[in-house]
Amino acid sequence: MSCPICKREADPKYRPFCSRRCADVDLGKWLSGSYAIPAEAVDEDDDDLNQPPAPPRQ
């Protein structure tokens, strides 16, 4: 398996990375928001439409 940051051979101690440096680079990308899952923006008003109606109060 190769390191996802620098493509060198992964070290079992830092798997899937080759070194502490590459593991830290990856962590930095997560913390800075460089990695993101694409999603559509949701309008707050649309959220109410997707909720089931509240049960009647007794």
N, CA, C and O of each residue as an XYZ file, in Angstrom:
232
protein
N       0.845     -1.163      0.000
C       0.000      0.000      0.000
C       0.895      1.232      0.000
O       1.926      1.261      0.672
N       0.498      2.238     -0.751
C       1.304      3.450     -0.799
C       0.662      4.557      0.029
O      -0.554      4.584      0.221
N       1.484      5.451      0.504
C       1.051      6.581      1.317
C       0.147      7.490      0.477
O       0.522      7.852     -0.638
N      -1.033      7.867      0.983
C      -1.931      8.721      0.207
C      -1.418     10.156      0.038
O      -1.926     10.895     -0.806
N      -0.427     10.554      0.822
C       0.106     11.916      0.726
C       1.270     12.004     -0.251
O       1.267     12.850     -1.146
N       2.277     11.129     -0.085
C       3.488     11.244     -0.918
C       3.717     10.056     -1.845
O       4.642     10.080     -2.657
N       2.905      9.036     -1.739
C       2.956      7.841     -2.602
C       4.121      6.891     -2.320
O       4.335      5.950     -3.084
N       4.891      7.117     -1.225
C       5.934      6.157     -0.845
C       5.280      4.936     -0.208
O       4.081      4.936      0.067
N       6.064      3.918      0.018
C       5.564      2.702      0.669
C       5.144      3.021      2.102
O       5.875      3.703      2.820
N       3.989      2.542      2.520
C       3.468      2.810      3.857
C       4.288      2.068      4.913
O       4.746      0.947      4.690
N       4.461      2.706      6.047
C       5.146      2.115      7.194
C       4.071      1.548      8.122
O       3.123      2.258      8.460
N       4.196      0.282      8.541
C       3.174     -0.305      9.417
C       2.919      0.512     10.686
O       1.805      0.505     11.209
N       3.926      1.208     11.178
C       3.778      2.018     12.388
C       2.822      3.198     12.165
O       2.134      3.616     13.096
N       2.772      3.741     10.933
C       1.954      4.915     10.628
C       0.865      4.623      9.598
O       0.255      5.545      9.055
N       0.627      3.361      9.335
C      -0.296      2.958      8.286
C      -1.591      3.745      8.319
O      -2.159      3.875      9.404
N      -2.095      4.270      7.241
C      -1.703      4.049      5.851
C      -0.619      4.998      5.349
O      -0.339      5.034      4.150
N      -0.010      5.760      6.240
C       1.005      6.736      5.837
C       2.409      6.142      5.939
O       2.606      5.066      6.504
N       3.380      6.868      5.380
C       4.762      6.384      5.422
C       5.518      6.945      6.608
O       6.550      6.400      7.000
N       5.014      8.035      7.190
C       5.736      8.686      8.286
C       4.778      9.527      9.120
O       3.627      9.751      8.746
N       5.278      9.979     10.240
C       4.498     10.867     11.113
C       4.189     12.178     10.381
O       3.109     12.747     10.538
N       5.145     12.645      9.586
C       4.965     13.883      8.839
C       3.748     13.796      7.927
O       2.910     14.697      7.929
N       3.640     12.715      7.145
C       2.504     12.569      6.229
C       1.190     12.420      6.998
O       0.156     12.921      6.555
N       1.222     11.739      8.140
C       0.020     11.620      8.968
C      -0.398     13.004      9.464
O      -1.590     13.313      9.493
N       0.569     13.842      9.855
C       0.268     15.191     10.322
C      -0.247     16.084      9.183
O      -1.134     16.910      9.396
N       0.301     15.919      7.995
C      -0.186     16.676      6.836
C      -1.647     16.333      6.586
O      -2.460     17.225      6.342
N      -1.986     15.054      6.645
C      -3.361     14.621      6.438
C      -4.282     15.186      7.521
O      -5.372     15.667      7.213
N      -3.857     15.132      8.775
C      -4.650     15.687      9.870
C      -4.882     17.180      9.662
O      -5.982     17.682      9.890
N      -3.844     17.882      9.230
C      -3.969     19.312      8.961
C      -5.003     19.604      7.886
O      -5.734     20.590      7.975
N      -5.066     18.755      6.876
C      -6.072     18.939      5.817
C      -7.479     18.755      6.359
O      -8.390     19.495      5.986
N      -7.667     17.773      7.239
C      -8.980     17.572      7.856
C      -9.356     18.771      8.717
O     -10.476     19.273      8.630
N      -8.423     19.230      9.546
C      -8.713     20.321     10.473
C      -8.940     21.656      9.772
O      -9.691     22.496     10.268
N      -8.301     21.856      8.630
C      -8.472     23.120      7.906
C      -9.703     23.121      7.010
O     -10.087     24.163      6.480
N     -10.325     21.946      6.839
C     -11.506     21.874      5.989
C     -11.183     21.610      4.527
O     -12.056     21.747      3.671
N      -9.943     21.234      4.224
C      -9.578     20.938      2.839
C     -10.321     19.721      2.308
O     -10.638     19.648      1.120
N     -10.595     18.772      3.184
C     -11.365     17.608      2.790
C     -12.827     17.917      3.099
O     -13.159     18.332      4.210
N     -13.681     17.717      2.133
C     -15.108     17.970      2.344
C     -15.911     17.035      1.461
O     -15.470     16.655      0.376
N     -17.073     16.674      1.924
C     -17.985     15.847      1.147
C     -18.953     16.786      0.457
O     -19.657     17.544      1.123
N     -19.000     16.751     -0.874
C     -19.904     17.657     -1.582
C     -21.364     17.356     -1.240
O     -21.776     16.197     -1.182
N     -22.126     18.404     -1.019
C     -23.544     18.251     -0.709
C     -24.285     19.487     -1.186
O     -23.705     20.562     -1.332
N     -25.563     19.317     -1.422
C     -26.384     20.454     -1.817
C     -26.791     21.232     -0.577
O     -27.037     20.657      0.483
N     -26.857     22.530     -0.725
C     -27.306     23.364      0.391
C     -28.792     23.106      0.620
O     -29.563     22.954     -0.328
N     -29.175     23.060      1.884
C     -30.572     22.814      2.233
C     -31.162     24.097      2.801
O     -30.606     24.693      3.724
N     -32.278     24.512      2.247
C     -32.977     25.679      2.757
C     -33.623     25.308      4.078
O     -34.245     24.251      4.185
N     -33.488     26.156      5.085
C     -34.033     25.837      6.406
C     -35.531     25.586      6.366
O     -36.034     24.750      7.117
N     -36.255     26.294      5.505
C     -37.703     26.101      5.404
C     -38.038     24.715      4.870
O     -39.067     24.148      5.238
N     -37.190     24.161      4.012
C     -37.424     22.829      3.461
C     -37.302     21.752      4.522
O     -37.938     20.704      4.413
N     -36.492     21.994      5.549
C     -36.349     21.013      6.625
C     -37.685     20.716      7.293
O     -37.975     19.569      7.631
N     -38.496     21.754      7.482
C     -39.790     21.569      8.135
C     -40.714     20.685      7.314
O     -41.549     19.975      7.875
N     -40.577     20.718      6.000
C     -41.439     19.915      5.135
C     -41.100     18.432      5.218
O     -41.961     17.586      4.980
N     -39.859     18.112      5.552
C     -39.423     16.719      5.599
C     -39.667     16.062      6.956
O     -39.461     14.858      7.109
N     -40.101     16.841      7.932
C     -40.346     16.302      9.269
C     -41.770     15.746      9.351
O     -42.695     16.330      8.786
N     -41.949     14.632     10.043
C     -43.313     14.124     10.230
C     -44.082     15.075     11.127
O     -43.483     15.770     11.948
N     -45.391     15.117     10.986
C     -46.176     16.028     11.832
C     -46.057     15.640     13.299
O     -45.917     14.464     13.634
N     -46.114     16.625     14.151
C     -46.030     16.382     15.591
C     -47.290     15.669     16.044
O     -48.374     15.965     15.541
N     -47.177     14.735     16.983
C     -48.377     14.030     17.471
C     -49.266     15.012     18.229
O     -48.768     15.969     18.823
N     -50.571     14.783     18.212
C     -51.481     15.691     18.916
C     -51.229     15.626     20.422
O     -50.912     14.567     20.963
N     -51.373     16.759     21.084
C     -51.189     16.815     22.545
C     -52.464     16.335     23.225
O     -53.570     16.596     22.751
N     -52.301     15.651     24.310
C     -53.477     15.151     25.045
C     -53.593     15.782     26.390
O     -54.523     15.476     27.137
